[in-house]
Amino acid sequence: MRSSLIVQAATRLLVGLLLLFSIWMLLRGHNEPGGGFIGGLVGSTGFILYAIAHGCRAAREALRIEPQTIAVLGLGIALAAGAFAYLAGEQLFTGQWLFLGRTEENYGVPLSNILVFDIGVYLVVMGSVLTLVLALEEEV
């Protein structure tokens, strides 16, 4: 079954917007509602919409990486973020902060392993959801 030209054109715009919104949700999740889980769900929704409009093969080509690989990569990133604290002499998954450009007047740019962990969760959720949905869609 082929979808309409209007759905295909609208989907191209919506996928970009959903991916941008998912990144925004990922980055704001440390201090406000959001984070890797909801960001991954929103991001995978964009690719699911693309699969509905253009087909599973086109969605897999747009991803360029198999969804299972994305999930495993995310799991590795999340585990590495947790192990970073252990290597610094703390308990596993303890937050570690690095302030780039810190001076006496300002704190600089704060970076943490918490954000790295959230990126890993984002990739795990996106890869897992896309693996499941694309497999179900291909069976139909």
C-alpha positions as CSV (number, residue, x, y, z in Angstrom):
1,M,0.0,0.0,0.0
2,R,1.4,3.4,-1.0
3,S,0.6,6.5,1.0
4,S,-0.5,9.8,-0.5
5,L,1.9,12.5,-1.8
6,I,0.6,14.9,0.9
7,V,1.4,12.4,3.7
8,Q,4.9,11.8,2.2
9,A,5.7,15.5,1.9
10,A,4.3,16.3,5.4
11,T,6.3,13.4,6.9
12,R,9.6,14.8,5.7
13,L,9.0,18.0,7.6
14,L,7.6,16.3,10.7
15,V,10.5,13.9,11.0
16,G,13.0,16.8,11.2
17,L,10.8,18.6,13.7
18,L,10.4,15.5,15.9
19,L,14.1,14.8,15.9
20,L,14.9,18.4,16.9
21,F,12.3,18.2,19.6
22,S,13.7,14.9,20.9
23,I,17.2,16.4,21.1
24,W,15.7,19.4,23.0
25,M,13.9,17.0,25.4
26,L,17.1,15.1,25.9
27,L,19.1,18.2,26.7
28,R,16.6,19.8,29.1
29,G,16.0,16.7,31.0
30,H,18.6,17.3,33.7
31,N,16.9,20.2,35.3
32,E,13.4,20.0,34.0
33,P,11.0,17.2,32.8
34,G,12.5,15.3,29.9
35,G,15.6,13.3,29.5
36,G,16.9,10.3,27.5
37,F,13.8,8.1,27.8
38,I,11.2,10.6,26.5
39,G,13.7,12.0,24.0
40,G,14.2,8.5,22.6
41,L,10.5,7.9,22.3
42,V,9.9,11.2,20.5
43,G,12.9,10.5,18.2
44,S,11.7,7.0,17.3
45,T,8.2,8.4,16.6
46,G,9.7,10.4,13.8
47,F,11.2,7.4,12.1
48,I,8.0,5.4,12.7
49,L,6.0,8.1,10.9
50,Y,8.6,8.0,8.1
51,A,8.2,4.2,7.9
52,I,4.4,4.5,7.7
53,A,4.6,7.1,4.9
54,H,7.5,5.7,2.8
55,G,7.9,2.0,3.9
56,C,10.2,0.1,6.2
57,R,13.0,-0.2,3.7
58,A,13.1,3.6,3.2
59,A,13.1,4.1,7.0
60,R,16.0,1.7,7.4
61,E,17.9,3.6,4.7
62,A,17.2,6.9,6.4
63,L,18.5,5.5,9.7
64,R,21.7,4.3,8.0
65,I,22.5,2.1,11.0
66,E,20.5,-0.9,12.1
67,P,18.2,-0.2,15.1
68,Q,19.8,-3.1,17.1
69,T,23.2,-1.5,16.7
70,I,21.9,1.8,17.9
71,A,20.5,0.2,21.0
72,V,23.7,-1.7,21.8
73,L,25.8,1.5,21.2
74,G,23.6,3.3,23.6
75,L,23.9,0.6,26.2
76,G,27.7,0.8,26.0
77,I,27.6,4.6,26.3
78,A,25.4,4.4,29.4
79,L,27.6,1.8,31.0
80,A,30.7,3.9,30.2
81,A,29.1,6.9,31.9
82,G,28.4,4.9,35.0
83,A,31.9,3.4,35.0
84,F,33.5,6.8,34.7
85,A,32.5,7.6,38.3
86,Y,34.0,4.3,39.5
87,L,37.3,5.1,37.8
88,A,37.3,8.4,39.6
89,G,37.1,6.6,42.9
90,E,33.3,7.0,43.5
91,Q,30.4,4.6,43.5
92,L,29.1,3.5,40.2
93,F,26.8,6.0,38.5
94,T,27.7,8.9,40.8
95,G,27.5,12.2,39.0
96,Q,30.9,13.7,38.0
97,W,31.2,17.3,36.9
98,L,33.8,19.0,34.7
99,F,33.7,22.8,34.4
100,L,35.3,23.9,31.1
101,G,36.7,27.5,31.1
102,R,36.4,27.9,34.9
103,T,37.8,31.1,36.3
104,E,37.5,33.0,39.6
105,E,34.6,35.0,38.2
106,N,32.5,32.3,36.6
107,Y,32.0,28.5,36.8
108,G,32.5,28.0,33.1
109,V,30.5,25.4,31.1
110,P,29.4,22.5,33.2
111,L,29.7,19.0,31.7
112,S,28.7,15.8,33.4
113,N,28.6,12.1,33.0
114,I,24.8,12.4,33.7
115,L,24.3,13.9,30.2
116,V,26.4,11.1,28.7
117,F,24.2,8.5,30.5
118,D,21.1,10.3,29.2
119,I,22.5,10.1,25.7
120,G,23.0,6.4,26.1
121,V,19.4,5.9,27.4
122,Y,18.2,8.0,24.4
123,L,19.9,5.6,22.0
124,V,18.8,2.5,23.8
125,V,15.2,3.6,23.8
126,M,15.3,4.7,20.2
127,G,17.0,1.6,19.0
128,S,14.7,-0.8,20.9
129,V,11.5,0.9,19.9
130,L,12.5,1.0,16.2
131,T,13.7,-2.6,16.3
132,L,10.3,-3.7,17.6
133,V,8.1,-1.5,15.4
134,L,10.0,-2.0,12.2
135,A,10.0,-5.8,12.7
136,L,6.2,-5.7,13.3
137,E,5.6,-3.5,10.3
138,E,7.7,-5.7,8.0
139,E,5.7,-8.8,9.0
140,V,2.5,-7.1,7.9
